Amino acid sequence: MRLRRYSTEAVILSRKSYGEADRILTVYSKHYGKIQLLAKGVRKPKSRKRGHLEIFSSVRFSAVHGKHLDLITEVETLDSFGRVRKELKKVAVAYHLVDVVRMTTSFEEKNEKLLEITLNYLD
């Protein structure tokens, strides 16, 4: 039986707008591999989660299992890689890196070494 609530660390691989104020995120997590999550209300200007859910940010999040997608309940930024975001070439390489990870991994295929390599490269 799956736990209803879970927490883990992850890097955000992609995000897609959904509905009026929601986003669907694809993340590569430490304990669950690549998963998709729904961030409800995150596009609203007063959302507390809004600034934490940027592509190639390292985050710690809590989620609950939903009917179709798991729902993010809490999120905390571990590293936003500000040094990378200051240089356009580094940003382009970082976007390419997370895109390669997103396209070459299967959902729920755990690989802690791949996450470690990705985070070390972004650092």
N, C-alpha and C positions, 0 to 999 in steps of 0.2 A: 504494500500500500504506500502511495506517495504521501509525503507530508504536505499539508495544505499550504503552509507558509515556509518560505526558504529565503536564505541570504547568501550572497557570494560576491566575489570581485569579478570585474569584467572590463573589457575595452569595447567601446561602442564602434561598430563597423559601419552601420548605415541607419538612416532614419527616413521615414516617409510620412507625410501628412495623412491623417485619417479623420474624416468628418470635419466638424467645425473647429474643434480645439484639441484633438488628440493626435498622437503620433505612434506609429509602429516602429519599434527599434529592433535592429538585429545586433546582437552582442555576442562576443566570444567570452564565455565565463570560465572561471577556474575549475569549478566542480561539475558543470553541466555541458560544456562545449558550446557550440553555436546554438543560440535560441532566439526566438522572437518574443517581444514583450509589448504590451500596450501601455502607454503612458497617457492616462486620462487627464484632460484639461491642461496639458503642458504648454499649449500654444497661447493660453490666456496670459495677458500682460502681468497679472498678479500671481501667477503660478510660482510656488517656491521651488519646484523641480526644474523649471525652465533652464536656468543657467548651468545645471549639472549635466544635461543630456546633449552634449556636443559630440560630433564625430571625432574619433580617435582620442577621446578622454578616457582615463582610467577611473572607474567608479566602483563603489560598494553599494549594492542595492538589496532591498527586500522586495519580495513579490509573493503573490498568492496565485494559486492555480485557478484559471478561469475556464469557462466553457470551451472557448476556441483559442484564446491567447491568455497567457499569464499576465497579471496586472501588477505594475510597479506600485508599491505603496510608499517606499522611502528610497531616497538616493542621496549619496554623498560623494563628492569629487575627491579622488585620491591624488590625481595629478592631471592637470589640463595641458601639460607640455607647452607652457608659455614660450619657452625658448624656440621651439619648433615653429610656433604660430607667428613669430616675428619676421621670418624669412620666407618669401614666396616659394623659393625652390624647395625648401624643407617641407613646407605645407603640401606642395604637389607630390613629393615623394611619400609623405605620410598618408595622404589620401590614396595613393596607388597601393601602398603596403596593406592598408586595411581592406581595400577592394580585392586584392589578391587573396587575403585570408578569407574574406567572405565568399569568394567564388570557388575556392579550392577545398573548402571544408564542408562536411555533411552536418546536418542538424543533429544535435545531441551526441556528437562524437567528441569525447573529451580528450584533450591533449595539452596538459599543463606546460610542457616544454615549448610548444608553439606560442602559447600566451606569454610565457617568459621572454622568448626571443622577440616577439612583437613589442612588448613593453620596453625591453632593453634598447631596441632600435629607436623607438620614439624618444627615449630619454637622452 
